Amino acid sequence: MAIEDDDQPNKKISHEIGQDLSLLSVEELDQRIALMRTEITRLETAVTMKRATRAAADRIFKA
C-alpha cells in the first residue's frame, strides 16, 4: 500500500543564512522570501516594543 503525498506531514520551511540556493526551485525561494519578510516584521515589532519599554522605564527612573 503506497502512502499518498497528502498523508505526509508538511515539511517545515526553514532557511539558513548563507546556504546554497542553487538546488531550490523558484517556488521554494519565494516561500523563503515570504518567511524571511514575516520574520523581519516580527523582529521589527520586538524592537519597537523593547524601545517603548525602555523609554517608559527611563521616564520612571529619571523622574
Biopython code that builds the backbone (N, CA, C, O; Angstrom):
import numpy as np
from Bio.PDB.StructureBuilder import StructureBuilder

atoms = [
    (1, "MET", "N", (0.847, -1.186, 0.000)),
    (1, "MET", "CA", (0.000, 0.000, 0.000)),
    (1, "MET", "C", (0.890, 1.246, 0.000)),
    (1, "MET", "O", (1.710, 1.431, 0.898)),
    (2, "ALA", "N", (0.718, 2.097, -1.016)),
    (2, "ALA", "CA", (1.544, 3.296, -1.157)),
    (2, "ALA", "C", (0.990, 4.415, -0.291)),
    (2, "ALA", "O", (-0.222, 4.560, -0.129)),
    (3, "ILE", "N", (1.884, 5.183, 0.250)),
    (3, "ILE", "CA", (1.485, 6.340, 1.059)),
    (3, "ILE", "C", (1.299, 7.523, 0.121)),
    (3, "ILE", "O", (2.189, 7.848, -0.666)),
    (4, "GLU", "N", (0.155, 8.152, 0.207)),
    (4, "GLU", "CA", (-0.141, 9.303, -0.636)),
    (4, "GLU", "C", (0.613, 10.530, -0.137)),
    (4, "GLU", "O", (0.939, 10.620, 1.047)),
    (5, "ASP", "N", (0.892, 11.472, -1.029)),
    (5, "ASP", "CA", (1.579, 12.704, -0.649)),
    (5, "ASP", "C", (0.797, 13.482, 0.393)),
    (5, "ASP", "O", (1.385, 14.119, 1.267)),
    (6, "ASP", "N", (-0.544, 13.434, 0.304)),
    (6, "ASP", "CA", (-1.371, 14.172, 1.257)),
    (6, "ASP", "C", (-1.238, 13.616, 2.666)),
    (6, "ASP", "O", (-1.497, 14.324, 3.639)),
    (7, "ASP", "N", (-0.839, 12.364, 2.785)),
    (7, "ASP", "CA", (-0.692, 11.750, 4.096)),
    (7, "ASP", "C", (0.636, 12.104, 4.762)),
    (7, "ASP", "O", (0.812, 11.884, 5.960)),
    (8, "GLN", "N", (1.564, 12.648, 3.987)),
    (8, "GLN", "CA", (2.863, 13.013, 4.530)),
    (8, "GLN", "C", (2.748, 14.331, 5.293)),
    (8, "GLN", "O", (2.043, 15.242, 4.859)),
    (9, "PRO", "N", (3.434, 14.432, 6.419)),
    (9, "PRO", "CA", (3.414, 15.716, 7.137)),
    (9, "PRO", "C", (4.112, 16.777, 6.291)),
    (9, "PRO", "O", (5.078, 16.492, 5.583)),
    (10, "ASN", "N", (3.603, 18.010, 6.379)),
    (10, "ASN", "CA", (4.223, 19.102, 5.632)),
    (10, "ASN", "C", (5.595, 19.391, 6.211)),
    (10, "ASN", "O", (5.757, 19.506, 7.426)),
    (11, "LYS", "N", (6.584, 19.508, 5.331)),
    (11, "LYS", "CA", (7.933, 19.825, 5.765)),
    (11, "LYS", "C", (7.982, 21.295, 6.137)),
    (11, "LYS", "O", (7.554, 22.147, 5.358)),
    (12, "LYS", "N", (8.494, 21.600, 7.308)),
    (12, "LYS", "CA", (8.589, 22.979, 7.763)),
    (12, "LYS", "C", (9.652, 23.703, 6.953)),
    (12, "LYS", "O", (10.768, 23.212, 6.783)),
    (13, "ILE", "N", (9.293, 24.862, 6.464)),
    (13, "ILE", "CA", (10.232, 25.659, 5.690)),
    (13, "ILE", "C", (11.186, 26.340, 6.659)),
    (13, "ILE", "O", (10.759, 26.969, 7.628)),
    (14, "SER", "N", (12.458, 26.212, 6.394)),
    (14, "SER", "CA", (13.449, 26.928, 7.196)),
    (14, "SER", "C", (14.532, 27.430, 6.263)),
    (14, "SER", "O", (14.673, 26.958, 5.134)),
    (15, "HIS", "N", (15.275, 28.372, 6.742)),
    (15, "HIS", "CA", (16.337, 28.921, 5.919)),
    (15, "HIS", "C", (17.542, 29.198, 6.790)),
    (15, "HIS", "O", (17.421, 29.712, 7.902)),
    (16, "GLU", "N", (18.687, 28.857, 6.278)),
    (16, "GLU", "CA", (19.942, 29.141, 6.967)),
    (16, "GLU", "C", (20.664, 30.223, 6.172)),
    (16, "GLU", "O", (20.861, 30.086, 4.965)),
    (17, "ILE", "N", (21.051, 31.284, 6.841)),
    (17, "ILE", "CA", (21.745, 32.373, 6.176)),
    (17, "ILE", "C", (23.020, 31.828, 5.525)),
    (17, "ILE", "O", (23.802, 31.124, 6.164)),
    (18, "GLY", "N", (23.216, 32.161, 4.258)),
    (18, "GLY", "CA", (24.408, 31.750, 3.536)),
    (18, "GLY", "C", (24.315, 30.382, 2.879)),
    (18, "GLY", "O", (25.266, 29.935, 2.238)),
    (19, "GLN", "N", (23.175, 29.712, 3.031)),
    (19, "GLN", "CA", (23.059, 28.374, 2.464)),
    (19, "GLN", "C", (23.028, 28.424, 0.940)),
    (19, "GLN", "O", (22.646, 29.434, 0.348)),
    (20, "ASP", "N", (23.433, 27.326, 0.314)),
    (20, "ASP", "CA", (23.454, 27.200, -1.140)),
    (20, "ASP", "C", (22.017, 27.240, -1.670)),
    (20, "ASP", "O", (21.173, 26.440, -1.266)),
    (21, "LEU", "N", (21.757, 28.168, -2.565)),
    (21, "LEU", "CA", (20.410, 28.344, -3.103)),
    (21, "LEU", "C", (20.227, 27.670, -4.461)),
    (21, "LEU", "O", (19.119, 27.654, -4.997)),
    (22, "SER", "N", (21.276, 27.126, -5.010)),
    (22, "SER", "CA", (21.220, 26.607, -6.371)),
    (22, "SER", "C", (20.283, 25.410, -6.531)),
    (22, "SER", "O", (19.791, 25.162, -7.632)),
    (23, "LEU", "N", (20.031, 24.673, -5.468)),
    (23, "LEU", "CA", (19.181, 23.493, -5.573)),
    (23, "LEU", "C", (17.701, 23.784, -5.290)),
    (23, "LEU", "O", (16.866, 22.883, -5.363)),
    (24, "LEU", "N", (17.381, 25.038, -4.968)),
    (24, "LEU", "CA", (15.997, 25.402, -4.643)),
    (24, "LEU", "C", (15.255, 25.866, -5.887)),
    (24, "LEU", "O", (15.828, 26.518, -6.761)),
    (25, "SER", "N", (13.976, 25.522, -5.955)),
    (25, "SER", "CA", (13.137, 25.974, -7.063)),
    (25, "SER", "C", (12.713, 27.421, -6.829)),
    (25, "SER", "O", (12.901, 27.970, -5.743)),
    (26, "VAL", "N", (12.142, 28.021, -7.860)),
    (26, "VAL", "CA", (11.632, 29.392, -7.738)),
    (26, "VAL", "C", (10.561, 29.446, -6.657)),
    (26, "VAL", "O", (10.519, 30.395, -5.874)),
    (27, "GLU", "N", (9.691, 28.434, -6.606)),
    (27, "GLU", "CA", (8.627, 28.395, -5.601)),
    (27, "GLU", "C", (9.220, 28.321, -4.187)),
    (27, "GLU", "O", (8.747, 28.992, -3.270)),
    (28, "GLU", "N", (10.251, 27.503, -4.029)),
    (28, "GLU", "CA", (10.896, 27.389, -2.717)),
    (28, "GLU", "C", (11.568, 28.700, -2.320)),
    (28, "GLU", "O", (11.520, 29.098, -1.156)),
    (29, "LEU", "N", (12.190, 29.364, -3.277)),
    (29, "LEU", "CA", (12.805, 30.658, -2.992)),
    (29, "LEU", "C", (11.747, 31.685, -2.601)),
    (29, "LEU", "O", (11.949, 32.459, -1.665)),
    (30, "ASP", "N", (10.619, 31.698, -3.315)),
    (30, "ASP", "CA", (9.520, 32.606, -2.969)),
    (30, "ASP", "C", (8.999, 32.337, -1.561)),
    (30, "ASP", "O", (8.707, 33.271, -0.814)),
    (31, "GLN", "N", (8.884, 31.054, -1.198)),
    (31, "GLN", "CA", (8.429, 30.703, 0.146)),
    (31, "GLN", "C", (9.407, 31.203, 1.207)),
    (31, "GLN", "O", (8.996, 31.691, 2.259)),
    (32, "ARG", "N", (10.683, 31.079, 0.927)),
    (32, "ARG", "CA", (11.690, 31.528, 1.889)),
    (32, "ARG", "C", (11.699, 33.049, 2.013)),
    (32, "ARG", "O", (11.889, 33.587, 3.104)),
    (33, "ILE", "N", (11.493, 33.736, 0.896)),
    (33, "ILE", "CA", (11.407, 35.196, 0.940)),
    (33, "ILE", "C", (10.232, 35.618, 1.819)),
    (33, "ILE", "O", (10.365, 36.507, 2.661)),
    (34, "ALA", "N", (9.086, 34.976, 1.617)),
    (34, "ALA", "CA", (7.907, 35.294, 2.434)),
    (34, "ALA", "C", (8.176, 34.999, 3.904)),
    (34, "ALA", "O", (7.807, 35.786, 4.776)),
    (35, "LEU", "N", (8.813, 33.878, 4.177)),
    (35, "LEU", "CA", (9.155, 33.508, 5.548)),
    (35, "LEU", "C", (10.061, 34.556, 6.177)),
    (35, "LEU", "O", (9.846, 34.962, 7.320)),
    (36, "MET", "N", (11.064, 34.992, 5.441)),
    (36, "MET", "CA", (12.010, 35.963, 5.979)),
    (36, "MET", "C", (11.365, 37.337, 6.148)),
    (36, "MET", "O", (11.687, 38.054, 7.095)),
    (37, "ARG", "N", (10.457, 37.717, 5.241)),
    (37, "ARG", "CA", (9.761, 39.002, 5.403)),
    (37, "ARG", "C", (8.901, 38.983, 6.667)),
    (37, "ARG", "O", (8.837, 39.969, 7.402)),
    (38, "THR", "N", (8.248, 37.859, 6.908)),
    (38, "THR", "CA", (7.443, 37.719, 8.120)),
    (38, "THR", "C", (8.333, 37.812, 9.359)),
    (38, "THR", "O", (7.968, 38.445, 10.350)),
    (39, "GLU", "N", (9.484, 37.185, 9.294)),
    (39, "GLU", "CA", (10.408, 37.216, 10.430)),
    (39, "GLU", "C", (10.965, 38.617, 10.650)),
    (39, "GLU", "O", (11.123, 39.040, 11.795)),
    (40, "ILE", "N", (11.265, 39.340, 9.583)),
    (40, "ILE", "CA", (11.742, 40.717, 9.712)),
    (40, "ILE", "C", (10.684, 41.578, 10.389)),
    (40, "ILE", "O", (11.004, 42.375, 11.270)),
    (41, "THR", "N", (9.441, 41.425, 9.991)),
    (41, "THR", "CA", (8.341, 42.177, 10.614)),
    (41, "THR", "C", (8.246, 41.839, 12.095)),
    (41, "THR", "O", (8.067, 42.730, 12.925)),
    (42, "ARG", "N", (8.363, 40.556, 12.432)),
    (42, "ARG", "CA", (8.309, 40.125, 13.829)),
    (42, "ARG", "C", (9.456, 40.733, 14.637)),
    (42, "ARG", "O", (9.259, 41.173, 15.770)),
    (43, "LEU", "N", (10.648, 40.757, 14.053)),
    (43, "LEU", "CA", (11.808, 41.336, 14.733)),
    (43, "LEU", "C", (11.649, 42.845, 14.916)),
    (43, "LEU", "O", (11.977, 43.384, 15.973)),
    (44, "GLU", "N", (11.147, 43.520, 13.888)),
    (44, "GLU", "CA", (10.939, 44.969, 13.996)),
    (44, "GLU", "C", (9.904, 45.290, 15.071)),
    (44, "GLU", "O", (10.054, 46.270, 15.801)),
    (45, "THR", "N", (8.869, 44.484, 15.170)),
    (45, "THR", "CA", (7.861, 44.669, 16.214)),
    (45, "THR", "C", (8.485, 44.492, 17.595)),
    (45, "THR", "O", (8.194, 45.261, 18.512)),
    (46, "ALA", "N", (9.336, 43.489, 17.744)),
    (46, "ALA", "CA", (10.003, 43.254, 19.026)),
    (46, "ALA", "C", (10.902, 44.432, 19.399)),
    (46, "ALA", "O", (10.944, 44.836, 20.561)),
    (47, "VAL", "N", (11.619, 44.981, 18.423)),
    (47, "VAL", "CA", (12.479, 46.140, 18.686)),
    (47, "VAL", "C", (11.636, 47.331, 19.124)),
    (47, "VAL", "O", (11.993, 48.028, 20.074)),
    (48, "THR", "N", (10.532, 47.566, 18.444)),
    (48, "THR", "CA", (9.641, 48.676, 18.797)),
    (48, "THR", "C", (9.116, 48.522, 20.219)),
    (48, "THR", "O", (9.092, 49.485, 20.985)),
    (49, "MET", "N", (8.700, 47.317, 20.566)),
    (49, "MET", "CA", (8.175, 47.059, 21.919)),
    (49, "MET", "C", (9.268, 47.269, 22.977)),
    (49, "MET", "O", (9.008, 47.853, 24.029)),
    (50, "LYS", "N", (10.469, 46.800, 22.703)),
    (50, "LYS", "CA", (11.564, 46.941, 23.660)),
    (50, "LYS", "C", (11.953, 48.407, 23.827)),
    (50, "LYS", "O", (12.254, 48.852, 24.934)),
    (51, "ARG", "N", (11.946, 49.148, 22.733)),
    (51, "ARG", "CA", (12.259, 50.585, 22.829)),
    (51, "ARG", "C", (11.198, 51.312, 23.654)),
    (51, "ARG", "O", (11.522, 52.189, 24.455)),
    (52, "ALA", "N", (9.936, 50.945, 23.454)),
    (52, "ALA", "CA", (8.857, 51.571, 24.222)),
    (52, "ALA", "C", (8.994, 51.236, 25.705)),
    (52, "ALA", "O", (8.802, 52.104, 26.557)),
    (53, "THR", "N", (9.323, 49.996, 26.015)),
    (53, "THR", "CA", (9.521, 49.585, 27.406)),
    (53, "THR", "C", (10.691, 50.342, 28.012)),
    (53, "THR", "O", (10.618, 50.815, 29.147)),
    (54, "ARG", "N", (11.761, 50.452, 27.253)),
    (54, "ARG", "CA", (12.950, 51.166, 27.730)),
    (54, "ARG", "C", (12.638, 52.641, 27.976)),
    (54, "ARG", "O", (13.058, 53.207, 28.985)),
    (55, "ALA", "N", (11.903, 53.259, 27.057)),
    (55, "ALA", "CA", (11.539, 54.671, 27.203)),
    (55, "ALA", "C", (10.662, 54.879, 28.433)),
    (55, "ALA", "O", (10.829, 55.858, 29.160)),
    (56, "ALA", "N", (9.731, 53.961, 28.666)),
    (56, "ALA", "CA", (8.862, 54.061, 29.848)),
    (56, "ALA", "C", (9.692, 53.924, 31.122)),
    (56, "ALA", "O", (9.476, 54.665, 32.081)),
    (57, "ALA", "N", (10.622, 53.001, 31.143)),
    (57, "ALA", "CA", (11.479, 52.817, 32.323)),
    (57, "ALA", "C", (12.348, 54.044, 32.537)),
    (57, "ALA", "O", (12.528, 54.483, 33.673)),
    (58, "ASP", "N", (12.882, 54.598, 31.477)),
    (58, "ASP", "CA", (13.702, 55.808, 31.594)),
    (58, "ASP", "C", (12.895, 56.968, 32.178)),
    (58, "ASP", "O", (13.413, 57.730, 32.994)),
    (59, "ARG", "N", (11.628, 57.110, 31.766)),
    (59, "ARG", "CA", (10.784, 58.180, 32.297)),
    (59, "ARG", "C", (10.536, 57.986, 33.790)),
    (59, "ARG", "O", (10.538, 58.950, 34.555)),
    (60, "ILE", "N", (10.324, 56.741, 34.199)),
    (60, "ILE", "CA", (10.047, 56.448, 35.613)),
    (60, "ILE", "C", (11.276, 56.727, 36.468)),
    (60, "ILE", "O", (11.170, 57.367, 37.515)),
    (61, "PHE", "N", (12.430, 56.258, 36.037)),
    (61, "PHE", "CA", (13.614, 56.346, 36.870)),
    (61, "PHE", "C", (14.313, 57.702, 36.786)),
    (61, "PHE", "O", (15.155, 58.012, 37.629)),
    (62, "LYS", "N", (13.981, 58.504, 35.791)),
    (62, "LYS", "CA", (14.552, 59.846, 35.691)),
    (62, "LYS", "C", (13.657, 60.887, 36.349)),
    (62, "LYS", "O", (14.009, 62.063, 36.437)),
    (63, "ALA", "N", (12.511, 60.441, 36.801)),
    (63, "ALA", "CA", (11.553, 61.378, 37.409)),
    (63, "ALA", "C", (11.951, 61.711, 38.832)),
    (63, "ALA", "O", (11.264, 62.482, 39.501)),
]
sb = StructureBuilder()
sb.init_structure("model")
sb.init_model(0)
sb.init_chain("A")
sb.init_seg("    ")
for serial, (resi, resn, name, xyz) in enumerate(atoms, 1):
    if name == "N":
        sb.init_residue(resn, " ", resi, " ")
    sb.init_atom(name, np.array(xyz, "f"), 0.0, 1.0, " ", f" {name:<3s}", serial, name[0])
structure = sb.get_structure()
